[in-house]
Amino acid sequence: MSDKTRIYVIVGIIAVAGLLLSMILGAVAGGVAGYFVGREQARTVARDEWNAWSRQMPQQGAAPTATPAPERTPFTPPRVEIPTFGALLTKVTPDTPADRAGLRAGDIIVAVDDERVTLARDLAEIIRKYKPGDEVRITYRREGEEKTVRVTLGQHPDDPNRPYLGITYTSAFQPMATPR
């Protein structure tokens, strides 16, 4: 092989390697940018969902009155920071384990038996590893204060072998409510 041919082969190899390297770096940069844009969009959607939900939430604990009030003021929930993790309770079904434990709509469950509720470990996934009748320690936030309560899980109405808490919740990462 002549020196001229050898130079063309080396230049060709360098050109192909450069193209491959630039494609790989471009894909990595695009993935990182997409991750950060998506994360910010998820936070924006969660904040909007929280604001919409808080405007529609019925007033909790209001005693019935004998005469109707001439003007009803809308319920304004206490100012709560949007959690970076946790399960925001949107409904607590009456006469369920969660209701008997004193949990209520607006509480944010942050841990079950010291296992944190995160994007990677959803509340349903954590509860699923228990059995009906198991007692769990639930850590939650209410009005900015963190509290802990013991709850004995019940049987799910659709499957008696699945644990049941009796709540509907939403997450800051997934604004769609899911019955559990």
C-alpha positions as CSV (number, residue, x, y, z in Angstrom):
1,M,0.0,0.0,0.0
2,S,1.4,3.4,-0.9
3,D,1.9,6.2,1.4
4,K,-0.8,8.3,-0.3
5,T,-3.4,5.5,0.1
6,R,-2.5,5.0,3.7
7,I,-3.0,8.7,4.4
8,Y,-6.5,8.5,2.8
9,V,-7.4,5.5,4.9
10,I,-6.3,7.2,8.1
11,V,-8.1,10.5,7.2
12,G,-11.3,8.4,6.5
13,I,-11.1,6.6,9.8
14,I,-10.6,9.9,11.7
15,A,-13.6,11.4,9.9
16,V,-15.9,8.5,10.7
17,A,-14.7,8.5,14.3
18,G,-15.4,12.2,14.6
19,L,-18.9,11.8,13.2
20,L,-19.7,9.0,15.6
21,L,-18.3,11.0,18.6
22,S,-20.4,14.1,17.6
23,M,-23.5,12.0,17.2
24,I,-23.1,10.4,20.7
25,L,-22.4,13.7,22.3
26,G,-25.4,15.3,20.6
27,A,-27.6,12.5,21.8
28,V,-26.4,12.8,25.4
29,A,-26.8,16.6,25.4
30,G,-30.3,16.2,24.0
31,G,-31.3,13.7,26.6
32,V,-30.0,15.9,29.5
33,A,-31.8,18.9,28.1
34,G,-35.0,16.9,27.7
35,Y,-34.8,15.6,31.3
36,F,-34.5,19.1,32.8
37,V,-37.3,20.5,30.5
38,G,-39.6,17.6,31.4
39,R,-38.9,17.9,35.1
40,E,-39.7,21.6,35.1
41,Q,-42.9,21.0,33.1
42,A,-44.0,18.3,35.6
43,R,-43.5,20.7,38.5
44,T,-45.5,23.3,36.7
45,V,-48.4,20.9,36.0
46,A,-48.3,19.7,39.6
47,R,-48.5,23.2,40.9
48,D,-51.4,24.0,38.6
49,E,-53.2,20.8,39.6
50,W,-52.7,21.6,43.3
51,N,-54.1,25.1,42.8
52,A,-57.1,23.8,40.9
53,W,-57.7,21.1,43.5
54,S,-57.4,23.5,46.4
55,R,-60.0,25.8,45.0
56,Q,-62.5,22.9,44.6
57,M,-61.9,21.1,47.9
58,P,-65.0,21.2,50.1
59,Q,-64.8,22.7,53.5
60,Q,-63.8,20.0,56.0
61,G,-65.4,19.7,59.4
62,A,-68.1,22.3,59.0
63,A,-71.0,21.7,61.4
64,P,-74.5,21.9,59.8
65,T,-76.5,24.9,60.7
66,A,-80.2,25.2,61.3
67,T,-80.6,28.2,59.1
68,P,-78.7,28.7,55.9
69,A,-76.1,31.4,55.9
70,P,-76.9,34.3,53.6
71,E,-73.5,34.2,52.0
72,R,-71.1,31.3,51.8
73,T,-67.4,32.0,51.5
74,P,-65.3,29.6,49.5
75,F,-63.0,27.2,51.4
76,T,-59.4,28.2,51.4
77,P,-57.0,25.5,52.5
78,P,-54.1,26.4,54.7
79,R,-51.0,27.5,52.8
80,V,-49.0,24.4,52.2
81,E,-45.8,24.1,50.2
82,I,-46.0,21.9,47.1
83,P,-44.1,18.8,48.2
84,T,-41.1,17.6,46.3
85,F,-42.2,14.1,47.2
86,G,-45.2,12.5,48.9
87,A,-48.8,11.5,48.2
88,L,-51.3,14.4,48.5
89,L,-54.6,12.9,49.8
90,T,-57.5,14.2,47.7
91,K,-60.2,11.9,49.4
92,V,-60.4,9.7,52.4
93,T,-63.2,7.2,52.2
94,P,-65.4,7.1,55.3
95,D,-65.0,4.1,57.7
96,T,-61.7,2.9,56.2
97,P,-58.3,2.4,57.9
98,A,-57.2,5.9,56.8
99,D,-60.4,7.5,58.1
100,R,-60.2,5.6,61.5
101,A,-56.5,6.7,61.8
102,G,-57.6,10.4,61.4
103,L,-56.1,11.1,58.0
104,R,-58.0,13.6,55.9
105,A,-58.0,15.2,52.5
106,G,-55.1,17.7,52.2
107,D,-52.7,15.6,54.2
108,I,-49.4,14.6,52.5
109,I,-48.2,11.1,53.2
110,V,-44.4,11.3,53.1
111,A,-43.4,7.8,54.5
112,V,-44.7,4.4,55.4
113,D,-42.6,2.6,58.1
114,D,-39.8,5.2,57.5
115,E,-39.7,4.3,53.7
116,R,-40.0,7.6,51.9
117,V,-42.6,8.1,49.2
118,T,-40.7,9.3,46.2
119,L,-40.9,9.4,42.4
120,A,-39.2,6.0,42.3
121,R,-41.2,4.6,45.2
122,D,-44.9,5.5,44.8
123,L,-47.2,5.1,47.8
124,A,-49.2,2.3,46.1
125,E,-46.0,0.4,45.5
126,I,-44.9,0.7,49.1
127,I,-48.4,-0.3,50.5
128,R,-48.6,-3.2,48.1
129,K,-45.7,-5.1,49.9
130,Y,-47.9,-5.4,53.0
131,K,-50.8,-7.7,53.8
132,P,-54.3,-6.9,55.1
133,G,-54.1,-6.8,58.9
134,D,-50.5,-5.5,58.9
135,E,-50.0,-2.4,61.1
136,V,-47.9,0.3,59.5
137,R,-46.6,3.7,60.7
138,I,-47.6,6.5,58.4
139,T,-45.7,9.8,58.5
140,Y,-47.7,12.7,57.0
141,R,-47.7,16.5,56.8
142,R,-50.7,18.6,57.8
143,E,-50.5,22.4,57.7
144,G,-46.7,22.3,57.6
145,E,-46.4,20.0,60.6
146,E,-45.1,16.4,60.3
147,K,-47.1,13.8,62.3
148,T,-47.0,10.0,62.6
149,V,-50.0,7.6,63.0
150,R,-50.3,3.8,63.2
151,V,-52.8,2.3,60.7
152,T,-53.9,-1.3,60.5
153,L,-54.4,-2.0,56.7
154,G,-57.8,-3.5,55.7
155,Q,-58.8,-5.8,52.8
156,H,-59.2,-4.2,49.4
157,P,-62.9,-4.3,48.3
158,D,-61.9,-5.8,44.9
159,D,-59.4,-8.3,46.2
160,P,-59.3,-9.5,49.9
161,N,-55.6,-10.5,49.5
162,R,-54.5,-6.9,48.7
163,P,-54.0,-4.3,51.5
164,Y,-56.3,-1.3,51.6
165,L,-55.9,2.2,53.0
166,G,-59.1,3.8,51.7
167,I,-57.7,6.9,50.1
168,T,-57.4,8.7,46.7
169,Y,-54.3,10.6,46.2
170,T,-52.2,12.5,43.8
171,S,-48.5,13.1,43.6
172,A,-46.4,16.2,42.7
173,F,-44.9,14.0,40.0
174,Q,-48.1,12.5,38.7
175,P,-51.0,14.9,39.0
176,M,-53.6,12.3,38.2
177,A,-55.5,10.9,41.2
178,T,-55.5,7.2,41.6
179,P,-57.8,5.3,44.0
180,R,-56.0,3.0,46.3
